[in-house]
Every structure is written in C-alpha cells, then in structure tokens.
Amino acid sequence: MAVQILTVCGAGIGTSEILRVTAQRALQRLGIDAQVTATDAEHDLAEDAQVILATSETVAAIGRTYAQVIVIEHILDLEEVEAKLADALD
C-alpha cells in the first residue's frame, strides 16, 4: 500500500506543487511507493495522510493531525527532502 503524503502551502498551487514534485523525485530515488498530493493549509488535513511536508512559514497553519509533519527549509533541495523522508519512513 502506498504511503499517503501531503505537501502544504498557503494557496495549494505554488510552493506545495514544487514540493510535491521534489518529494516524488526523492521517493523514487528511495524506492518508496507513495501518493503525493499538493494542497493548501486551509484544507482539511485530517484525511488519510501519513506524512505532511510543509515549509516553516506554513507549518503553524496545519493544526492538529495524526500525520507526521516534516518541515522542509529548501523546497528545491532534493537531498534535504530525500534525507527527511528517509528518516520519517524508515
């Protein structure tokens, strides 16, 4: 079963979409099957996501969730995203 991952930003179309693509590339390198969805911070994040990726600017807007929240400092840094996902999904 694929891991469910959300990428979050303020509007759900810019930063979260870039982060979604970076996360997909990182997951492919790690050999992890995952469904990655970009969304906005206002979206109901209580769905089935196991991991939420967000920037430090949007992490406070996430609210309560059972998902593991990972803060990404540089959304285009494939090595950062890969390392943080590897730690989270190990």
N, C-alpha and C positions, 0 to 999 in steps of 0.2 A: 504494500500500500504506500502511495506517495505521501511524503511529508507535505503538510499544508503550510505555506509561508505567505505572509502579507508584507508588502512594502508600503510604508505610510509617509505621506507628506500633507501639507495644508490643503491642497486642492485635489490631489489624486491624479494629476496628469503630467507633472513635470519631474520633480525630484523622485517621486515614487516610481515612475516609469523607468527612469535612468537606473535607479537602484534595482528594479526588477530585472533588467537586462544584465546588470553586473552580477546579481545573485544567481541568475540562470547559468551564466558562464562559470561562476565559481562552483556551483553544484555539479555541473557537467565535468569539470576537472576533478572533483572529488568522487565522481561516480555515484552520486546520490540522486535517487528519483524523487522529484518534488514538483508540486504545483505552486507556482509563484504568481501572486495576484497583486497588482498595484491598486491602492485605494487612498482615500482622504482620511484625515484624522477624525472627522465627524461621523464617519461610517461606523456602524455597529461592529466593533471588533470582537464581539463575543462569539462569533461563528467558530468553525472548527479549526482555526489556525493553531498550529503548534508553536510557531515562531513568528515574531513580528520584528521586522527590520525598520528602524527609524533613525532620523538624524537627531542630534542633540537639541535642535530647535523645535522638533515636533514630539519628542518623547513624552513631555508633560501632558500633552493633549490626549494621550492614549487612554488614560484612566485605568480602571480595574480590568484585569484579564487573567486567564489561566495560562495564556501563552507565554513562552519565554521571550522577553523583549531584549533585543540586541541593538545597541546604539552604534551607528556607523558614522565615523568622523569624515571620511572622504568617499563619497558615493561612487567615484570612478576608480578607486583603488582596489583592483581585483584581488591583490594579495591580502589586504585588510579584510575584505568581505569573506574571502575563502578561509582565512585563519579563524575568524569569529564563527562562521558557520560550522567549520570542522570541530571546534571546541563545543559548540552547542549541541551538535548532532552526534557526537562521539558516543 
